[in-house]
Amino acid sequence: MTDISSDLPPLGHLGYIVTDLAASVEGFRRLMGIHAFRVYDYEPLRAWADGRELRPCRLRIAIGSLRDRTKIELIQPLEGDTPQARFLREKGPGLHHLAFYSAGYDQWRERFAAQGAAILFEAEVEDAVNGYRRSFYAQASGAAAVVEISEIARKRK
C-alpha cells in the first residue's frame, strides 16, 4: 500500500461544522482576526452520502482566510440528513475535515477507495461565481478527521 499523505495536494482549508453560522463568523473574527468571510448557500446539483443520493441537501457556508492564507470553512447544516448534520447531532460543533484542492479529482477518489477509506459524502455543484466542481469526504478506519478532496473549479462548456 502506498502512503497517500506523501503526495497530497496543498491544504485548501480546515472545515468546521457549526450550529449558528453568524455567531461562528463573529467568533472567528474576534478571536482569530478573520474579517472577510464569503457567505453563501450550498445546494449541490447532486449529492450522495454513504452511497445513496441525498435529497434535500442544503448547507450555509462561510469561507475566510487567516493571515497566512490558510482558509477556514464554517458549515451550518440547513436541510437534509447530511453527514454535516449527523456530525453536529452526534458530536456537536467542531473541526470536521481537512480539505485539499486538486485538478485530479477522479484519481484521488480512486486512490482513497483503493486504500479502503469510506467515501462519506460526494457532491457536484455549479454556480456563477466558482463554476463547476466536485468534492468528496473520505475517512480511513480509525482516523479522527475526515479528508476532503475538492476539485479545482472550472467553467463548463
C-alpha positions in Angstrom: 0.0 0.0 0.0 1.3 3.5 -0.9 1.1 6.3 1.6 -1.4 8.8 0.3 -0.2 11.6 2.6 3.2 11.7 0.9 1.8 13.4 -2.2 -1.4 15.1 -1.1 -2.1 18.4 -2.9 -1.7 21.5 -0.9 -4.0 22.1 2.1 -7.0 24.1 1.0 -9.0 24.7 4.2 -10.0 23.5 7.6 -13.7 22.7 7.8 -15.7 23.3 10.9 -19.3 22.3 11.5 -21.3 24.9 13.4 -24.8 25.4 14.8 -25.0 29.2 14.2 -23.0 30.5 11.2 -23.4 34.2 12.1 -22.2 33.7 15.7 -19.3 31.5 14.5 -18.2 34.1 11.9 -18.2 36.7 14.6 -16.3 34.4 16.9 -13.6 33.8 14.3 -13.4 37.5 13.5 -12.9 38.4 17.2 -10.6 35.5 18.2 -8.6 34.9 15.0 -8.8 38.2 13.2 -10.6 36.9 10.1 -12.6 39.9 8.9 -13.6 38.9 5.3 -15.9 35.9 5.1 -17.7 35.0 2.0 -21.1 33.5 3.0 -23.3 31.5 0.6 -25.8 28.7 0.5 -24.5 25.5 -0.9 -27.1 23.5 -2.8 -25.4 20.8 -4.9 -26.8 19.7 -8.2 -26.4 16.1 -6.9 -25.1 14.8 -3.6 -24.5 11.3 -2.1 -23.9 10.1 1.4 -23.0 6.6 2.3 -23.7 5.5 -1.3 -27.2 6.9 -1.5 -28.4 10.1 -3.2 -29.3 12.9 -0.8 -32.4 15.0 -1.4 -32.6 17.6 0.0 -29.1 18.8 0.8 -28.5 22.4 1.8 -25.7 24.0 3.8 -24.8 27.6 4.6 -21.1 28.1 4.3 -18.7 30.9 5.2 -15.1 30.9 3.9 -12.4 33.2 5.4 -8.6 33.3 5.5 -6.1 33.6 8.3 -3.1 35.9 7.7 -1.0 33.1 6.5 -3.7 32.4 3.9 -5.0 29.2 5.5 -8.7 29.1 4.7 -11.3 28.4 7.4 -14.6 26.9 6.2 -17.6 27.2 8.6 -20.6 24.9 7.7 -24.1 25.2 9.1 -26.4 22.3 8.0 -29.8 23.7 6.9 -31.7 20.9 5.3 -31.3 17.1 4.7 -29.7 14.2 6.6 -26.3 15.2 5.5 -23.0 14.0 7.1 -22.5 17.5 8.4 -25.9 17.4 10.2 -25.2 14.0 11.6 -21.8 15.2 12.9 -23.5 18.1 14.6 -26.1 15.8 16.2 -23.6 13.2 17.4 -20.5 15.3 18.3 -21.6 18.9 18.5 -19.8 21.8 16.7 -16.1 21.4 15.9 -13.3 20.6 13.5 -14.7 18.2 10.9 -12.3 17.9 8.0 -9.0 18.9 6.2 -9.6 19.8 2.6 -7.1 19.6 -0.3 -7.7 21.2 -3.7 -6.8 19.1 -6.8 -7.4 19.0 -10.5 -7.1 15.2 -10.3 -10.5 14.5 -8.6 -11.1 11.1 -10.2 -7.6 9.8 -9.4 -7.8 10.9 -5.8 -11.2 9.3 -5.3 -10.0 6.0 -6.8 -6.8 6.1 -4.5 -8.8 6.7 -1.3 -11.3 4.0 -2.2 -8.4 1.6 -3.1 -6.9 2.3 0.4 -10.2 1.2 2.0 -11.3 4.7 3.0 -15.1 5.1 3.3 -16.5 7.7 1.0 -18.9 9.5 3.3 -20.1 12.3 1.1 -19.8 13.3 -2.5 -21.3 16.3 -4.3 -21.4 18.1 -7.7 -22.1 21.8 -7.6 -22.1 24.7 -10.1 -22.6 28.4 -9.5 -21.9 31.6 -11.4 -19.0 32.6 -9.0 -16.9 29.4 -8.9 -18.1 27.4 -11.8 -18.5 23.6 -11.8 -16.7 21.4 -9.2 -16.9 18.2 -7.3 -15.9 17.1 -3.8 -15.8 14.1 -1.6 -15.2 13.3 2.1 -13.1 10.2 2.8 -12.4 8.6 6.2 -9.9 5.9 6.9 -10.8 3.4 9.6 -9.8 4.7 13.0 -8.9 8.2 11.6 -10.1 11.1 13.8 -10.7 13.5 11.0 -12.2 13.4 7.6 -10.3 14.3 4.4 -12.0 16.3 1.7 -10.7 16.4 -1.9 -12.2 19.4 -3.6 -11.9 19.7 -7.4 -10.4 23.0 -8.6 -13.5 24.8 -10.1 -13.8 25.2 -13.8 -16.2 26.7 -16.2 -18.1 24.1 -18.2 -18.6 24.5 -21.9 
